[in-house]
């Protein structure tokens, strides 16, 4: 009983009832026009003549409503009403005006059904509610207000007085049942008639995929730039603290490298966060670090932290400036992550051999450093990592290249191949 009562008179049912009454109110101007057209057929020029004339006016008004539903604002207004009153999930409904003939046809169908059902339920509400209310209070009026109301004799019989409250209750339940049924039908049909088309769903899925790709790219940028900066600054500060008393020159170099690293990282962080700020376009104009412009500074800051880097760069005619911008940008991040991994896992007193070479078709990057000493029986691998190497592999794959990493002959080796013409 509680479930039936909730279905007939619950919050959702009441809101859908309001939605239907709203449809009936929207139907009234069309019914008025229909009554003008149908009046001559029944010899009655009143807005509301006989019941047959009212039905004909209603039937003539719905096609007029279907014509006006072709206006672009009809679907946005209908979608807003359905979301607010019918309990339909937001993702099941389309936003904006219809763009194709099929969408316009579905909007016309929905608007006509909404006004048709709304007109019927509104008419029943206007007729049955006063009638049922009168029947419910009829037993109380006999002997009190019957002389003032002028009730006929047949309404004063005991049989009529006993049946009237039951009849009034049945009328109200019938009205509630019809309203709940029509509201449920409209709620079920709304996603089909006002929902996105397969093309819209495909476009939304592509947009979500594009947004996810942007988020993944931002995560890689934050990990590479901020992670490398924190590792480098930590080791530079640690190295400076150890030689503070007897090597002030090294301390000055380390502090200068820390200042340079943090300043650059703050700029990169601001550019990346600009993408996340709505309406902020700075990330699209801020220059990203590249192999051509920033490799020397990266090596200098890394060496200031105590890491010994042996770099062999052979880029041929034009040097790094001749590299495609995307390849130069991603290669810088890969080298940065390789040095950051060496700092984190091998320590500041490690020697890293970095090789960068270019041929006719691609760019080869490799980094090698001795494996850190491990307790007997421990695996010769890097524990606690994974995101950096995964980011390197992602960058290489997005450009159509390859990346390999792992221990080999007592050293940790990273090899990356980037084509000079990245694939789409």
Secondary structure, 3 states (H helix, E strand, C coil): CHHHHHHHHCHHHHHHHHHHHHHHHHHHHHHHHHHHHHHHHHCCCCCCCCHHHHHHHHHHHHHHHHHHCCCCHHHHHHHHHHHHHCCCCHHHCCCCCCCCHHHHHHHHHHHHHHHHHHHHHHHHHHHHHHHHHHHHHHHHHCCCCHHHHCCCHHHCCHHHHHHHHHHHHHHHHHHHHHHHHHHHHHHHHHHHHHCCCHHHHHHHHHHHHHHHHHHHHHHHHHHHHHHHHHHHHHHHHHHHHHCCCCCHHHHHHHHHHHHHHHHHHHHHHHHHHHHHCCCCCHHHHCCCCCHHHHHHHHHHHHHHCCCEEEEEEECCCCHHHHCCHHHHHHHHHHHHHHHHHHHHHHCCCCEEEEEEEECCCEEEEEEEEECCCCCCCCCCCCCCCCHHHHHHHHHHHHCCCEEEEEEECCEEEEEEEEECCCCC
